[in-house]
Amino acid sequence: MPDLFVFGTLCHSPLLSIVLGRDPVCLPATLDGFAVGCDSGAPAETVLRPEARAKAEGLLIPDVPEEELARLDYWLAGTADGFRELDVRLGKGTLRALVAVTEPAPEAAPFSLEGWTAEWGKLACATAREVMARFGKAPRDETAALRSFIAARAWAQILAQNSAPHTLRSGRGRDTVELVRERPGFEGFFRMRAFDLRHQRFDGAMSETFGRESFVTYDAALVLPYDPETDRVLLVEQLRYGTYMRGDPFPSVLEPPAGLVDAGETPETCALREAREEAGLDIRELRPIMGGYASPGYTTEFYHCFLGICSLSAADNGLSGLDEEHEDIRNHVISFDHAMALVDSGEINVVPLAGMLLWLARHRDAIRAQS
């Protein structure tokens, strides 16, 4: 069995254990003539850069089975192209070991394991758990194509740690829920997880074990553009597939600009990005409205809602959206009173938008007075 040299992010032992499926014995080693660089993705990946007189620090893992090499190749899909046999320095001697060949990104920066671990370690491990759960079940290239979405789901788990207060609701934590068994479910752009669980009841007793399913998705950022000078809002209209599949005869809906929070991205950054992409707007101030679950009975989807203070005019009406994301968007700049009339009539039938407008109704006078 060959020896293996790993470097960069794989020197983070929790990540390496997830990828290989065990806690390997590792020896400090170096690879002469190369430097370790870090790209700008999330979670940031590491690459090898040929560099005279440089020494790439890493770990040597002796006698690695073929299955573990296959697992590593699966994890590195999209960032590495096979293995090469190179001379690795171990102590005062050298030996031949396999090294995953990576293509250095033009923007690759010097890599610090300590800095990377603090910023990206949790996200990388959470991403790796889902990626490696697909090993042997889904093709390598298919998983590589979903990598950014898997990372976004993992990021949502990290954002979830900033939970809401519990002054009225009970303080029952996750330790009062027992996940008894997971059953096969759909794994793709979305995840449908099937499981059996039991939990502590309000009377203190444990419930019976029962089965449930959950739609595992992403966090989303929503921004309601508002011009306090003219008292106008901007709404976007687009076809939504949920309304179509429900059988709604008019499947286009009115919404605020919104999008999925990418891995490593703050909800605020996502909100500003979506306002530019979907409505061509530059928001000059973001104000938090609320954060909450869309339908917690069966989906993990969480909304980060913001008010976007900006200037709006009739020129902001029109068509927009990104062709590569198959977006076909029509913008509507209307008065606040018109928007509230659409809430009353039911034409605004997307609950998050209605909730954001009702929040604005409560705070509108103060916001306009401050402008």
Buried (B, 14 or more C-beta within 10 A) or exposed (E): EBBBBBBBBBBBEBBBBBBBEEEBEBBEBBBBBBBBBBBEBBBBBBBBBEBEEBBBBBBBBBEBEEEBBEBBBBBBBBBBEEBEEBEBBBEEEBBEBBBBBBEBBEEBEEBEBEEBBEBBBBBBBBBBBBBBBBBEEBEBEEBBEBBBBBBBBBBBBBBEEEEEEEEEEEEEEEEBEBEEEEEEBEBEEBBBBBBBBBBBEEEEEEEEEEEEEBBBBBBBBBBBBBBBEEBBBBBBBBEBEEBEEEEEEEBBBBBBBBBBBBBBBEBBBBBBBBBEBBBBBEBEEBBEBBBBEBEEEEBBBBBBBBBBBBBBEEEBEEEBBEEEEEBEBBBBBBEBEEBBEBBEEEEBBBEBBBBBBEBBEEEBEEBBEEE
